[in-house]
Amino acid sequence: MIDHNIKNSLDLFPISPCSEVPTPYSLLPTPYSLLPTPYYLLPTPYYLLPTPYSLFPIPCSLCYSFNYPLIIVVSMIKKITLDSIWFRNLLIIVIVLGVVFRFYNLDRKVYWYDETMTSLRISGHTRTELVETIFDGQIISVENLLKYYQFPNHKKDINDTINSLAGNPEHSPLYYLMARLWLQTFGNSVVTIRLLSVIISLLALPCAYWLCLELFGSKLIGWVAVAIIAISPFHVLYAQEAREYSLWTVSILLSSAVLLWAMNYSRIKQFIKKPYQWIIYSFTVALALYTHPFSAFVLIGQGLYVLITEGGRWTKRVTSYLLASLGGVLLFSPWLIIVITNFSKFIANTDSVNHSRSGFLPLFWTLNLSRIFFDVNQGIHPLSPLHYLSLFLAVYALYYLCRKAPQHAWVFIITLIGVTGIAIIGPDLLLGGRRSSITRYAIPCYLGIQLAIAYFLTTQAKNSGKLTKDKGKKGLPTMGMMNGNLANTEDRQDGQVRGDHDMVPMEKTRKNPKTWKSIAIALAFSGILSCIVSSQLPVWWHKSYAKSRNNPPVAAWINQIPQPLLISNEIPGRVLSLCHLLRPDVQLMLLDKSNSSTNIPEIPEGFKNVLLYRPSEELRQGIETTHNYRVKPTDQSWLWKLSR
C-alpha cells in the first residue's frame, strides 16, 4: 500500500508515458497570484525554465529515481499541520525548483580560472610544473592539454594529487581527492565534476532540516530552512562550481547538528551520556577541517556555544566536547603537519587577500548579503534598496530570534555568525585587506542568517493560523496549540512550547498578518527569478568578469575558422579556461610570460589563421619586429590576428 499522502503527491509530479520524466512546473505560481501588482508589469520568464529531460541524457529509469525523492518530500511536508495551505504549497514549489536549478546548464557555464586550478591539482600537476613543461613554445593541441593537465590520467596517481595539494596548503584536500575518485569512476568531463558538487549540495538540505530539529525542535522550521537554502541564488551558484564550497556548507550544517544532538538540548531535559554521539562529532570536526581551513572559526564558535550554555562551568558536556574536538583535530593532524611544514606557501598563496579593494567595504558586505536572497548581478551602488532591505531583514530576524527563541538556540546562531564574521572583518578593518568582501568566505554567517529568517517566518506562519482562532475561548489557552494538541504546562519553558518537535513562541498574534506573507512571497519569487536569470548566462559575478567575460565569444569565433594556431603568454588559469571552450583540434603555442619578451618563438608554417590571445605588449612588438608580421585586433576582445 502506498501512503495516502504519497499517492496524492503523484498528481503534482505526473510521469509522461513516453519519457518517464518528472514535470513539476505546474507547481510554479504565476507572479500576479503572488503579489498585488498588475500582471502586465511583471515578467513572465517561464519559457526559460528547462524541461527536466533536457538536463541530462540519462536513462528513463533514473528519471523516476529522481522523481520519487521529490514525492517523499511533498508527502512529508503535507503531513505538517498548518492552516496556511498556500504556505505549505509554496514550500513544495520552492524546494523542487531549487533542486531543478542545481542540475540545469552545468555544461554551459564557463569553466573559469579557479575551477581550472581545481582540475590541475586533481590531475596531479602543479602550476610550476605546467609552466615548465607546456609553456615552452612547443605546439600542443587543446585535446592533449586538457587530457593530461585537467583530468586524472595514467601518468599521475593519487599520490601526485596529494603532493600537488601540499604545494597549496590553503586548500584542504578532501574535496579534491573526492573529485579525482569521482572522475576516475564516472569519466572525465566538466559536467561530471560539477555533478559531484551538485549532489553534495543536495545533502545540505537534510542537514539543515536536522539542524533545525535539534535547534528549535520544529519540523516546520526545518522545512522552511530547507526551502530558503534550496532557492538561495548564492547556494545554487556554488552548487554548480567545481570547488569545495558546497561540501563546506554540508560540513558546517552536519557538525552543528551532530553537536546539538550530542548535547541533547531539544529532545530531552536531562543529559544522557551517549559516547557514540561524541565520537560521531569527532568525525564531523575532522570532515569540516579537511574541507576548508575556515572551519576552524566554526569550531571555535561551537566551543563558545558549549561554554556559554554550560554557564562557564566545567561539566560533563564540556569534557565530552573537548575530548571529541581533540579527537577531530588528531584525525586532521596528517594534513595539519603538511600545513605547518608549508606554512610559508600558505602565507604567500593567500597574500592577495591583504590587498585593499577599491570602494567602501561595508557596501560589499551589504551587496554580498543581498545576493543570498536576490541576485540579478546588481552592482554595489550605495543607493541600491536591495542592500538595505536585505540588511534590515537579517537584523530584524536576528533581533526576533534573540527575543523569542530559546536561549540555547539564539546563542548557537549568534556564535556561528559572530566568530567567522569577526575573523574576516577584523583584520580588514585593522590591517586592511579584502577578506570580508569575498562572498564565499562568509558562508557560516549566511547560514546563520538564513536559520534566523526561517525561525521568524515559521513562527509568524504558525501564529497566523489556528492559534488566533482559539483566542478567548473558555477552557482553552490563548496560545500554545501545536498540531491540534494543547501543550502541557510542564512543557512551557523560556516562553516556548515544546511538544512533538513543534516549538513556537507563546504570544499574542495578529489576525490576517500581511507583512510576513509578503516577506515569504518576496523571498520565494526573488530566489526563483534570480536562478532563472543566472542560469541562462555563461558568466556570472562569482566567475570573475575580469578573467572570464570574453572567453565564450572568443572561443566561438576561433571554433568557426579553419586550422587555427593560438599563441599566448597569458597566465595558465586563463588559458585553460579558454581551452575548455575550444575545439579539441585547435593548436596552441604557449609561452612563459616572464621571458616571452626575450624569447620570441618561430611561428611554424601550415596554419591558415595565427592568433594571439591576451598577449603582452612586449610579445606583440617582438613578433612584429622579429618576424615582420602585422598584428591586427579582431572584432573580439582579447584576440589579435597575425598577417604578412
N, C-alpha and C positions, 0 to 999 in steps of 0.2 A: 504493500500500500504506500502511495506517495503522500507525504504530508500535505494537508489541505492548503496551507499557505504556499508551499512549493508548487502545488498543482495550479493554484490561481496565478502564481507568478509566471507560469509558462505563457500566459496571454500577453505579458509585457515583452517577451523575447521569442516571437514566433520563429520557427525553423522552416526555411524555404525547402520544399521537397527536392529541388534540383541542386541547390548549393549547400544546404545544411549549414547555414551560417547565421549568427545572431543578427537581428536587425532592431536595435534598441532605440532608433531615432524617433519613434512615436512618443518616447518619453520627453523629448525636448520641448519645453514650453515655448509658445510664441511670445516674443518680447512684449507685445502690447497687453498680454494677460498678466504680466508680472508687475508692470509699472503703470501708474495712472498718467500715461503720456500718449498723445495722438499717435496712432500706429504709423502714419506716414512720415513721422520724424525719426523713427527707429530703423536701424539697419536690419536687413534680413539676409544674414550671411550663411544660411543653411545649405546653399548649393556647394559651399566649400567643404562641408563635412564629408569625410571619406566613408565609403561603404566598407564594412568590416572585411569582406572577402577580397578587397583590393589591397589590404595591408600587407599580406604575405602570401606567397604561393604555397600554402600548406594543405595537407590532405583534409577532406571534409570531416573525417572522424575527429580531427584535432579541433575543428571549429566548435563542435559540441562540447568538447572538453573545456574550451574557453567559455562557452555559454553557461555551463552548469554551475560553476562557482558564482557567477553573477546571479543566477536564480536563487542560490543559497543565501546570498547577501540580501536579496529582496525579501525572501521569506523571513529572515531574521529581523529585518527592520519592521516588517508588517506585524510581528508579534509584539512590538513595543506598544504599550497602551498610551495613546496620545490623541487628544481630541482634534488637534490641528492636522487633519489628513493631508492637506496641501503641503505642510511642512515635512511630513513623512515622505511624500512623493518627491518633494524637492531633494531630499537626501539621496533617494534612489537615483534620480536623474544625474545628480552631480557626481556621485561615486562612479556610476557606469561610464559617463563621459570622461571623467578623469583617467580611468583605465584605458579607454579607447585612444585618447590623445597621446598617451605614452608610446603606443605602438605605431603611430602614424608618421609617415615620411622619414623613417630612420635613415634611408639611403640618400635622401635629397638635401640633407643639411651638410654644410661644409665641414669636412674633417679638418679642424683648424689646428693651429700651432701646438697647443697643449696636448691635444689628442695624438698628434704625431709623435710627441715625446713619450707618451704612454706606450705607443706601439714600438718605438725604438728600444725602450727598456725591456718590453716583453720579448722582442726578438733576440735579446742578449747582447746588444751592442751599446756602446756609449757614444755620446756626441763627438768626443775627441777621436774615437776610432772611425766613426763615419766620415769625418772631415779628412783624416789622413788617408783613408782608403779610396773614397769616392770623389772628393773634391780636389782632384789632381789633374784635371784637364783631359782625362780619358773619356771616350764615348761609352755611355751605358744607356740601356733602354729603361723606360718607365717600368716595364714589367719586372725586370730583374732588380731594380732598385727597391721596389715595394716588396718583392718576394723575399729578399734577404735582409732588409732593414726595417720592415714594418710588420712582419708576421713571423711566427715561430717556423723554424726550418731545421733540417737535419744537421746543419753546420754548428748550431748552438743549442745547448741543452739548458735545463732549468738552473743549473749552477751558474751559467753565464748570465742569466737573468738576475740572479741574486747579486752577482758581482757588479752588474750594471747599476742595480738599485743602491748598492753600497756607495757608489760614487755620487748619489743624490740622496743622502740620508734624510733630507727634509720630507721625503715621501715615504710613508710607512709601506711595507711590502705586500700586505695581504691582498689587496685588490689586483695588483699586477700579477701575482702568482696565480690567483684565481682566473684572471683573464687569459693567461697563457694556457692553462689546462683546458679552459673552455674552448679556445680556438683550436687546440690540438684535437679536441673531441668532435667539434661541430663544423670545422672548416674555417678558412681564412677569408674574412670579408669585413667591411665596415659595418654592415647590418648585423653580423654575428656578434661582434664585440660590443656594439651598442645594445643588442638584445639582452646581454648579461646585465647591464646597468638597469634596463627596464624591469627585468624580472626581480632584481634586488630591490628596486624602488617599490614594487608592489608589496614586499614584505614589511615596508614601513607602515602600511595601513593596519594590519592586525596588531603590530607592535604598538601603534598609537591607541588602538582600541583597548588593549590590555593595560597600557599605562593609565588610561582614564578610569578603568575599573578599579585599579589599585589606588589611584589618587583620589577619586571622587566617589567611588562605589556606585557609578551610574552607567548603565548600558547606553542610555540615550546620549549622554555627554560623549561617550566613546564614539558613537556613530557620527555625531556632529563633527568631532575632531577628525575622524576619517574623511568625511566629506570635504572639510576645509583643506586638509593636506592633499587630498586626491586632485582637487581642481585648482590648487595654487599654481599659477603660471611659473613661479620660481622652481617648485619641485618638479614640474613637468619638464622644464628645460634641462635641468641637471639629471633627470631620469634618462635622458637621451644622449648623455655625454659619456664618452669612453674615459671616464675619470672616476675617482674613488668617492665622490660626494654623496651618491645615493647610498652606498654602503655605510658611509659615516652617519648619515641620517638614521639608518636602521640601527646601528650600534648604539647611538645616543638613546633612542627610544627603548631599545631592548635592555640595556644596562639599567636604565631608570626604572623600568617596570619590574625587573628582577630584584632590584634593591628594595623597592616598596613591598614586593611580595615577600621577601625575606624578613622585612621588619614587621609584617602583619599588622598594619595600621587599619586598613579598610575593612577587613573581613572578620577579625576577632578583636576582642577588647583586651585580651591579655596575651603577653608574649609567650609563644610556644617555641621551644628550641627545636629547630629542624636543620641540622647541619648541611644537608644536601642542598638546601636553598642557597646558602652562602657559598658552597662550592660552585654552584652554577653562576653565582655572581662573580666569582673569581675569573671564570672563563669569559664572561661578558666584559670584564675590565680589560683582559688581555686582547679580546676581539677589538675593542674600541681603540686601544693603543696601537695595535697592528694595522689599524685602518687609517688613522690620522693623528699626528702629534698633538693637535689642539684638543684631543680627547682628554689630555691631562687637566685642562681647565674644567671640563665637565666633571671629571672625577673629584677635583678639589671642591667643586660646588656640592657634589653629593656628600662629601665628607663634612662640609659645613652644615648641611641639612641634618645629618645624623647628630652632630654635636648640639645643634640648636634644639632639635626636637627632644633630645635627652636632657635638656636643661644644663648642659655643660658638665654633667656628672659622668663618672666612669661606670658604665652599666654593661650588662651582658651584650646589649645591642652594639655598643661602641667597640667592645672587644671583638665581637664577631665581625663587625665591619672592617676593623683594622687588619685582622688576620686574613679576611677574604681579599682585601685590597692588596696586601703584601703578596698573597698567592698570585694575584693577577700580574703584579709587577715582576715577580720571579718568572712567570711564563713569558713575559715580554723581554726578559733580560738578554736573550741572544741578540735581538736587534738593538737593544739599548747599548750593548757593548760596541756594536758597529757604529751607532750614532756618536758615542763618546770618542771612539777612535778617529772618526772622520768629522769631528766637530768643526774643524776649520772649513771644510767643504760646506757643511751645513750653514755656517755664517755667510760664506761667500755666495752660495746659491740663493740665499734669501735677502741679499743686500738691497734688492730693488724695492722692498717694502719700506726701506728707510728714506727713500726719495720722496720729498713732499709732492703733493698733487696740486695742480693749479685749480683754484676755486675754493669756495667756502666749505670746509669739511662737514659741518652739520647738514648742509644741503645734500651731500652724498648719503648721509645716514637716512634722511627722510626719503630720498629717492629710492634707496635700497629697500626701505621698509615698505614703500608703496608697491614695489614690484612683487611682493609675496601675495598681493591681492589683485592688483590690476597692472597689466604690463602691455602697452602698445608702443614700446620703445620711447616712452615720454622722456623728455630732457630734464635738465637739472635747473630749470628756470625757477628763480626764487618766488615767483607769483603763482606757480602751479598749485591749484587747490588740492590735487591728489596727495601732495606731500603732507599737507596739514590735516586733511581728512583721515589719512592713514595713521598719522601720529595721534590724533585725537581718539580714534577708535582703540588703538593699542593702549594708550594711557588710561582711558576710561575703563577698558576691560580689566586691566591690572588693578585699578582702584576698586572696581566692583569685586574682583576676586579677593582682595585683601580684606574688604569689609564683610563679605558674605560667606566665603568658603571656610572650611575647617582650617585651623592654624597650620597643620602639617601640610596641607595642600598648597596654600599660598607661599609658605616658606620654601617648599621644594621648587616651585616655578620661579620665584624671585632669585634663589641661589643659582638655578640653571641659567637664567638670563644674566644675572649680575656678574658672576665670576668671569665668564667669557667676555662680556661687554667691557668690563674694566681692563681685562688683559689686552684687548686690541685697541681700545680707545685711549687708555692711559699713556702708553708710550708715544702715540701720535701727538697728544697734547703737550707732553713734557719734552720730548726729544725731536718731534717732527717725524713725518712718515705718512704712509698711505694704507696701513693695515686695516683700519676701520672703514675705509672706503671700498674694500674688496668684499663683495656681497657674500661669497661662499664661506668666508671665514666666520660669519656670524650665524651659521645655521642653528647652533644651540639656542641663540637668542630668539630667532624666528619661531622655532618650535615652541618655546615657552609662551610667546605672544599668541600663537595660534591655539594653544591649550586654554589660555585665559579667555580668548574670544569664544571658544567652544563652550566653556562654562557659562559665560554671560548669555549667549544665545539660547542655550538649553534651559537655563533657569527661567528665562523670560517666556520661552515656549510653554514650559510646564505651568508657570504661574498664570498664563493667559487662558489655560484650558479649563479642566474640570475643577480646579481649585476655586475659581471665582464663583462657580455655581453653588458651592457649599457654604458660602459666606453667610453667617447669620442664622443658619438653620439650627433649631433647637436639638440638642443632643449630639451635635457634630462640632468638631473644632473648626475654626475659621480657616485653617490651613493645615496642610500636612497629609493630604490623601495621596498616596502613591500607588499607582497601578490598581486603583479601586479599593485598596485596603488602607485602613487607618493605621497610622504609625503608632506603635506602642509608646507609652510615656517614657519608659526607660531607654528607648532608642533615641530620644532627643538629646543631643549633645552639641554644645557650641553653636546653638541656634540652628541646627541642621536636623533633618530627618534621615535616619539610617534604616533602610529596610529593603531587602531584595535588590540590592545594588541600584538603588534609585534615590539619590540624595539631592535635595534642593533646599534653598533657604526657606524658612518659615517666616513669611512676611506678607503683608497685605499687597494685593496685586490690583492693577487697574483693569477695568473692563475695556475690551476692544483696544488693547495697546497696538499702536501702529508703528512706533519707532523701531522696535526690534524686528518686526516683519520687514520693514524697509531695508534694514541692515542685512538681514538674511538674504533677501532677494538680490540686493545690490552685490553682495559678495559672490553669490552664485552666478549671476549674469556677467559680472566683470571677469570672473575667472574663466567662464566659458568663452566669452568674446576674446579675451587675451589669448587663450590657447588656439582659437580658430585663426586669429591673425598671425601669430608667431609660427604656426605650423605650416604656413604657406611660403615662408621666406627662407632661403638657404643660409642667410647670415643674420644673427640677432646680436644684441649688445654683449651677451656672455661669450661670444666668439671673437671679440676684439675687431672692430671695424678697421683699425689701422693695419692689422695683419691679414684680414680675410676678405674685405668688402669687394675687391675687384677680381678675386680668383675665379668665381663662376663665369663671368663674361669672357675673361681672358682664356680660360680653358675651352669654352665653347668655340671661340674664334680659332684657336690652334687646332682643335679637333676637326675643323672643316677644311683645312688646307693639306695638300699632299707633301709627303716627305719633309717634315719639319725637323730642324735641329735647334734645340733651345739651349742657349748659353746663359749662365747666371753665376754671379758670385754673391748672391743673397745668402742669409743665414739658413742653416739646414731646415729648421722647422717650417719656414715659409715655403721653401722649395718642395718639401714633402707634402705640405698641404695642397699645393697646386697639382702635384703628381697624382693624387688620389682622384682628380677630376679629368686627367688626360687619358688619351688612348694608350693602350699598352705598348704600341709600336713606336711611339714618339721617342726620339733620341735626345739624350741630354749630354751637355758638356758643362760640368760643374767645377767651379774654381774657389779656392780659399780666398776669402776677402782680404786677409791680412797681407797676401803677397801677389794678388792678381794684377796690381798696377805695374809690377816689375816683370812678371812672367806672363806676357800676353801669348796665348796659345795659337798654334797654327790652326786655321779653320779648314777642315777637310772638304774636298770636292764631293759632288754627287748629291747634295741636298738642294732641293728647289727653293726652300724657304729657310733662311737662317735668321733666328730671332734672338733678342736679348730680353731677359726677364729681370726687371728691377736691377739693372746694372749700376755699379758705382760710376761716378763721373770719371774717375781715373780709367776704368775699364773701357768706357765708351771712347774716350780720347785716345787711349792706347790702340784700340782696334782701327780707328780712323787713321792714325799716324803710321802704324806698323804695317797694316795690310791694305791700305788705300781703299777702305770701304767707306761708304756713306751710311751713317746711322740716322734713320728717319723714324719718328714716332708713328705708331699705327693709330687707328681710331679707338684703340683700347688703352686705358691707363695701365701703367706698369710694363708696357710691351713696346719694344722697338724692333725695326726690321733692317737688315743689312742689304745693301745693294752696291753694285760697282758704279 
